[in-house]
Amino acid sequence: MRAPFAALIVVIAALFGGIWLGGHSASLPGPLQDFARDDDLAVVDASIERVHDDYYRGISKKKLADEAIRGMVKGLDDRFSAYFDAAEYKKFREVTDARFSGIGVGVQPTERGLRIVEVYDDAPADKAGLRKGDVIISAGGKRLADVPEESATSLIKGPEGTRVALVVLRKGERISKRVTRAQVNIPVVEAEIEKRDGKRYSHVSLGQFSSGAHAEVYAGLRKGLEQDVDGIVFDLRGNTGGLVEEARLVASAFLPDGEIVTTRGRSVKPRVYRATGDAVAPKTPMVVLVDEGSASASEIVAGALQDRKRAKLVGTPTFGKGVFQQVIPLENGGALDMTVGQYFLPSGRNIGGRGVARGKGLKPDVRVQDKQATERDEALERAISVLQSQ
């Protein structure tokens, strides 16, 4: 009984050893590098063949190839990178629209699953009693621990009208919820006028950096400027990010020129994103509200405004994601969603940790608890107070 199992372990070890060497052949002596590359590919192919032919139960070569790729990506120890097999990639493409059949939450990955950073009003999650701060640890009976974010969210989304069973962790207590999916139209921009002590302040909230979001931000800003507001509170709390080009365009609303962010990677050319020169509010006093839910594109915009001395940040430290991914379709119908580079702010700092590790994020100039901690939106009140003192 032990011999077949031991043989399987050896085969799997050879498979992943070959994969590792394939990515590290440069460390070998020069004459052996070309040989190692070819030999490694042969080892992978041979290992799949042996497992397919000799394992005690039949497993298709497609399944073995999928698992080999999945294991390789998992070995990167990068929670932002993932492998989608053909079925998973098909579903991924179906649920990546801003308008989707889901439950109406904004989430961020944690070791246990997905932390809810925003619950949209009147969405299925709101009606089911889910709250900001809950951690979704299971969806449809599948544990979400160590599952990449895109794969985890695809388990929550699905056809309109269907139900998904969730288990959430709330202050150490496990709570089961059954939520009916619905078409959720995520509010991208909300703009209001706040009046304090005879002055008027524009409060513009951006929910996500989806395609066209900058146009809605510009419209919200112009609405306030037409009423001669005394300052702007730009609210990025709970905004988990989106498109880097939208981040550039949104930042350009406040910066008349200059650098916003630089991207660098091994296989992508360095690129400097600069302001477009069409600033809507280049001089109006402003602050930016941030919290732990502010990530990626939100950190690009907030960080650029902080680095360029255009705005002070008010709130709590941001998420700390300084890398970006690229979806690379594969010939087998699947795809790699892989980290390919890093973001660098105008000062040269990277908002993430070392490589793909989570960093400390952006440090607010004025630290104050976020709005969900109390009935009163203390962060907004503090932001307006900062504007009044300028």
C-alpha positions in Angstrom: 0.0 0.0 0.0 2.8 2.4 0.8 4.9 1.9 -2.4 2.3 3.5 -4.8 1.8 6.4 -2.5 5.6 6.9 -2.1 5.9 6.8 -5.9 3.2 9.4 -6.3 5.0 11.7 -3.9 8.2 11.3 -5.9 6.4 12.1 -9.1 4.7 15.2 -7.7 8.0 16.4 -6.2 9.7 15.9 -9.6 6.8 17.9 -11.2 7.1 20.9 -9.0 10.9 20.6 -8.8 10.9 20.9 -12.5 8.6 23.9 -12.5 10.8 25.6 -9.9 14.0 25.0 -11.8 12.3 26.2 -15.0 11.9 29.6 -13.3 15.4 29.6 -11.9 17.6 28.2 -14.7 19.6 31.4 -14.7 21.2 30.3 -11.5 22.7 27.3 -13.3 26.1 27.3 -15.1 25.9 28.8 -18.5 26.3 25.7 -20.6 23.6 24.0 -18.6 20.9 26.7 -18.8 19.5 25.8 -22.2 19.6 22.1 -21.3 17.8 22.8 -18.0 15.1 24.7 -19.7 14.4 21.9 -22.1 14.9 19.2 -19.5 12.5 20.9 -17.1 9.7 21.0 -19.7 10.4 17.3 -20.3 10.2 16.5 -16.6 6.8 18.3 -16.3 5.4 16.4 -19.3 6.8 13.1 -18.1 5.4 13.6 -14.7 1.9 14.3 -15.9 2.2 11.2 -18.1 3.3 9.0 -15.2 0.6 10.2 -12.9 -2.0 9.8 -15.6 -0.8 6.3 -16.5 0.2 4.9 -13.0 -1.9 6.5 -10.3 -4.3 4.0 -8.8 -7.4 5.9 -10.2 -7.8 7.6 -13.5 -7.3 11.4 -13.7 -7.5 13.2 -17.0 -4.4 15.0 -18.4 -6.5 18.2 -18.5 -7.1 17.9 -14.7 -3.5 17.2 -14.0 -2.3 20.1 -16.1 -4.8 22.4 -14.4 -3.6 21.3 -10.9 0.1 21.7 -12.0 -0.5 25.3 -13.0 -2.6 26.0 -9.9 0.1 24.6 -7.7 2.8 26.7 -9.4 0.8 29.9 -8.9 0.0 28.9 -5.3 3.8 28.5 -4.8 4.3 32.1 -5.6 2.8 32.9 -2.1 0.9 35.8 -3.7 -2.7 36.2 -2.6 -3.3 38.6 -5.5 -2.3 36.0 -8.2 -4.6 33.2 -9.3 -5.1 30.5 -11.9 -8.5 30.1 -13.5 -9.3 26.9 -15.3 -11.6 27.1 -18.4 -14.8 27.0 -16.4 -13.6 29.4 -13.7 -12.4 31.9 -16.4 -15.7 31.8 -18.1 -17.5 32.6 -14.9 -14.9 35.3 -14.1 -15.6 37.1 -17.3 -19.3 36.9 -16.6 -19.1 38.6 -13.2 -16.5 41.3 -13.7 -19.0 43.9 -14.9 -19.9 46.8 -12.6 -23.6 45.7 -12.9 -23.7 42.1 -11.8 -25.9 39.5 -10.1 -24.5 39.5 -6.6 -25.2 40.6 -3.1 -24.1 44.2 -3.0 -20.9 44.4 -0.9 -17.4 45.7 -1.3 -14.8 43.3 -0.1 -11.1 42.9 0.5 -9.1 39.6 0.9 -8.0 38.4 4.3 -6.4 35.2 5.5 -9.8 33.9 6.6 -11.7 35.0 3.5 -13.3 38.3 2.4 -13.7 41.2 4.7 -16.8 43.3 4.0 -15.7 47.0 3.7 -19.0 48.4 2.3 -22.6 47.2 2.3 -24.7 49.1 -0.3 -28.1 50.4 0.8 -31.1 48.2 -0.1 -28.9 45.5 -1.7 -29.4 41.8 -0.8 -26.6 41.9 1.7 -28.1 44.9 3.5 -31.5 43.2 3.7 -29.9 40.0 5.0 -28.2 41.9 7.8 -24.6 41.7 6.7 -22.4 44.4 8.1 -19.2 46.2 7.4 -16.4 44.3 9.2 -18.0 40.9 8.8 -15.6 38.4 7.2 -17.1 35.9 4.8 -15.4 32.6 5.5 -17.5 30.3 3.3 -19.6 30.7 0.2 -21.7 27.9 -1.3 -20.2 25.4 1.2 -16.6 26.2 0.1 -14.1 27.7 2.5 -12.6 30.9 1.3 -9.4 30.8 3.4 -6.3 31.4 1.2 -8.6 31.6 -1.9 -7.6 34.4 -4.2 -10.0 37.3 -4.2 -11.3 37.0 -7.8 -12.0 33.2 -7.2 -13.7 33.9 -3.9 -16.0 36.6 -5.2 -17.0 34.5 -8.2 -18.3 31.9 -5.7 -20.6 34.6 -4.2 -21.9 36.0 -7.5 -24.3 34.0 -9.7 -27.6 34.1 -11.6 -30.2 36.6 -10.5 -32.7 35.1 -8.1 -30.5 32.2 -7.0 -29.5 31.9 -3.3 -26.0 31.6 -1.9 -25.2 30.2 1.5 -22.7 32.3 3.4 -20.9 31.8 6.7 -19.6 35.1 8.2 -17.4 35.7 11.2 -18.5 38.6 13.3 -16.6 39.4 16.5 -15.5 35.8 16.8 -19.0 34.4 16.2 -19.9 32.3 13.2 -23.2 33.4 11.6 -25.0 31.6 8.7 -26.8 33.6 6.1 -28.7 32.7 2.9 -28.7 35.6 0.5 -30.7 35.9 -2.7 -28.6 37.3 -5.5 -30.0 40.3 -7.5 -28.9 42.7 -10.1 -26.9 45.3 -8.1 -26.3 48.7 -9.6 -23.4 50.0 -7.5 -23.6 53.7 -6.9 -20.4 55.1 -8.4 -20.5 58.7 -7.3 -22.6 60.6 -4.7 -22.4 64.3 -4.3 -23.9 66.4 -1.5 -23.5 69.9 0.0 -22.6 70.0 3.6 -23.4 73.3 5.5 -21.4 74.3 8.6 -21.2 77.7 10.3 -22.5 79.6 7.2 -20.1 77.9 4.8 -20.7 75.2 2.2 -18.6 72.2 1.5 -18.9 69.7 -1.4 -18.9 66.1 -0.2 -18.1 63.8 -3.2 -18.0 60.0 -2.6 -16.5 57.6 -5.2 -17.4 54.0 -4.8 -15.2 52.4 -7.4 -12.8 53.2 -10.2 -14.9 51.6 -12.9 -14.9 52.7 -16.5 -16.3 56.2 -16.9 -16.1 57.0 -13.1 -14.0 60.1 -13.7 -16.9 61.7 -15.7 -19.2 61.3 -12.7 -16.6 62.7 -10.3 -16.2 65.7 -12.6 -20.0 66.3 -12.7 -20.2 66.0 -8.9 -17.4 68.5 -8.4 -18.9 71.0 -10.9 -22.2 70.8 -9.1 -20.5 72.0 -5.9 -18.3 74.6 -7.6 -21.4 76.2 -9.2 -22.6 76.8 -5.7 -19.4 78.5 -4.7 -18.4 75.9 -2.1 -15.6 76.7 0.4 -14.0 73.3 0.2 -14.2 69.7 -1.1 -14.2 66.5 0.9 -13.3 63.7 -1.5 -14.5 60.4 0.1 -12.6 57.2 -0.9 -13.6 55.2 2.2 -14.5 51.6 1.2 -13.3 52.1 -2.3 -11.3 49.0 -3.1 -9.9 50.3 -6.4 -10.3 49.6 -10.1 -8.8 50.9 -13.3 -5.4 52.7 -13.1 -6.4 54.9 -16.0 -9.5 56.0 -14.1 -7.3 56.8 -11.1 -5.2 59.0 -13.4 -8.2 60.8 -14.7 -9.8 61.3 -11.3 -6.5 62.6 -9.8 -6.3 65.0 -12.8 -9.5 66.7 -11.5 -7.4 68.1 -8.7 -3.9 68.3 -10.2 -3.3 70.6 -13.2 -0.1 68.8 -14.2 2.7 66.6 -13.1 3.2 62.9 -12.1 0.5 60.9 -10.5 1.9 57.3 -10.5 4.6 55.2 -12.1 4.2 51.5 -12.9 7.2 49.1 -13.2 7.5 45.4 -13.7 9.9 42.8 -15.3 7.7 42.1 -18.4 5.9 45.5 -18.6 7.6 48.7 -19.8 7.9 51.4 -17.1 5.1 54.0 -17.5 4.6 57.3 -15.9 1.0 58.4 -15.6 0.7 62.2 -15.6 -2.2 64.6 -15.1 -4.2 65.4 -18.2 -4.1 69.2 -17.8 -7.9 69.4 -17.5 -8.3 70.0 -13.8 -11.8 70.8 -12.6 -10.8 71.9 -9.1 -7.1 72.7 -9.1 -7.1 75.2 -6.2 -10.2 74.7 -4.1 -9.2 73.6 -0.6 -9.8 69.9 -0.2 -9.2 66.8 2.1 -9.5 63.2 1.2 -11.3 60.7 3.5 -9.7 57.2 3.6 -9.9 54.0 5.7 -8.7 50.4 5.6 -11.2 49.8 2.8 -9.3 52.3 0.5 -7.0 50.2 -1.7 -5.1 50.1 -5.0 -6.5 52.9 -7.3 -7.8 54.7 -4.2 -4.3 54.7 -2.7 -2.9 55.9 -6.0 -5.2 59.0 -6.0 -4.9 59.7 -2.3 -1.2 59.1 -2.3 -0.6 61.4 -5.3 -2.6 64.2 -3.7 -0.7 63.7 -0.4 2.7 63.6 -2.1 2.0 66.6 -4.2 0.7 68.6 -1.2 -2.6 69.1 -2.8 -4.7 67.6 0.0 -4.5 66.2 3.5 -5.7 62.7 4.3 -8.2 62.2 7.1 -9.3 58.8 8.5 -7.5 55.6 9.2 -4.5 53.9 7.4 -5.3 52.5 4.0 -5.1 48.9 2.9 -1.6 48.8 1.5 -1.7 47.3 -2.0 1.2 48.4 -4.1 1.0 45.9 -7.0 -1.1 45.3 -10.1 -2.3 42.3 -12.0 -2.8 41.3 -15.6 -5.2 38.6 -16.8 -3.3 36.4 -19.3 -5.6 34.0 -21.3 -4.1 30.5 -21.9 -4.5 28.1 -24.8 -6.4 25.7 -22.6 -9.3 28.2 -22.2 -8.1 29.2 -18.7 -6.1 32.2 -17.6 -3.5 33.5 -15.2 -4.5 36.5 -13.1 -0.9 37.4 -12.2 0.9 40.2 -10.4 3.2 41.7 -13.0 4.3 45.0 -11.5 4.3 47.6 -8.8 2.9 51.2 -8.3 5.2 54.0 -7.2 3.9 57.4 -6.1 5.4 60.7 -7.1 7.7 60.6 -4.0 9.0 57.2 -5.1 7.3 55.3 -2.3 5.4 52.1 -2.9 2.3 51.8 -0.9 2.6 48.0 -0.5 5.0 45.9 1.5 7.9 44.0 0.2 6.8 42.7 -3.2 3.3 41.3 -2.8 3.1 41.5 1.0 0.6 43.8 2.4 2.1 47.1 3.3 1.3 49.8 5.9 -0.7 51.7 3.4 -1.0 55.5 3.4 -0.8 57.2 6.8 -3.5 59.9 7.3 -2.4 63.4 8.2 -5.3 63.5 10.6 -6.3 60.2 12.1 -9.9 59.6 13.1 -12.2 56.6 13.4 -14.3 55.7 10.4 -18.0 56.3 10.0 -19.2 52.8 10.9 -17.7 53.0 14.4 -20.3 55.4 15.7 -23.7 56.7 14.8 -22.1 60.0 13.9 -19.8 60.3 10.9 -16.9 61.6 12.9 -14.4 61.3 10.1 -16.6 63.6 7.8 -17.0 66.1 10.6 -13.2 66.1 11.2 -12.6 66.5 7.5 -14.8 69.6 7.4 -13.1 70.9 10.6 -9.7 70.6 8.8 -11.1 72.6 5.9 -12.4 75.3 8.2 -9.0 75.7 9.7 -7.3 76.2 6.4 
